[in-house]
């Protein structure tokens, strides 16, 4: 995939992910139940799709274990994110999630064995300032909500960086299947010792079921595979930086769909302009003429 196509697909992916907050608002389930059904439906849909196309294949045990471990991180990321929304609201969760690019700027050099780039650390920090502007006046933070939100950002940074290494040699569809399938198993085990969080299918309303299917397929299976394909060409930091556009899309969509409930303050436009400028600036900087020996995986 060419760098230009990879960046275009990345931004389509982030735009689609922008709908997840809207769907989270529409679905009435608690965080654990919402994440469990999302993972289950997504893994089941992908299993059927690969089966129909006769593309299912076994993976080496070592890769299965690695993907199962990443699946646990995915589960923890989604659970802590939706829990942060339930505890402190969307704005707090979004502000904390913006720390993902900052975490990636530190984790990627460690896991990829390259020097730490001070410019990326600074860029990640400035993005947080942009998201704070984006949500200024809307966030009602408390220590629990902030802790959950920052935990979600760290788990997102860790599994995204690890995926950046595995996508160089594994198929995106099979990675998605194993990771989401393992995430479902991990959360199922947790629900055995936390039965009060379980919501049986009979208690799921028809509207919740419909939105869960949309969330699982439209906002999980498809964009998840796209993001893994993108990681073959661009770096985990570039992906994490672009994902900071998700709250821009989410809040703009919320304003359009729920105009009486969601209002955009002037600070929203200032924060959005800062984030968009940083993402575009980083993309232009990365697209500059390369020094001999620099590979596309470093873009």
Secondary structure by P-SEA (a helix, b strand, c coil): ccaaaaaaaaaaaaaaacaaaaaaaaccccaaaaaaaaaaaaaaaaaaaaaaacccccccaaaaaaaaaaaaaaaaaaaaaaaaaacccaaaaaaaacaaaaaaaaaaaaaacccccaaaaaaaaaaaaaaaaaccccccccaaaaaaaaaaaaaaaaaaaaaaaaaccccaaaaaaaaaaaaaaaaaaaaaaccccccccccccaaaaaaaaaaaccccaaaaaaaaaaaacccaaaaaaaacaaaaaaaaaaaaaccccccccaaaaaaaaaaaaaaaaaaaaaacccccccccccc
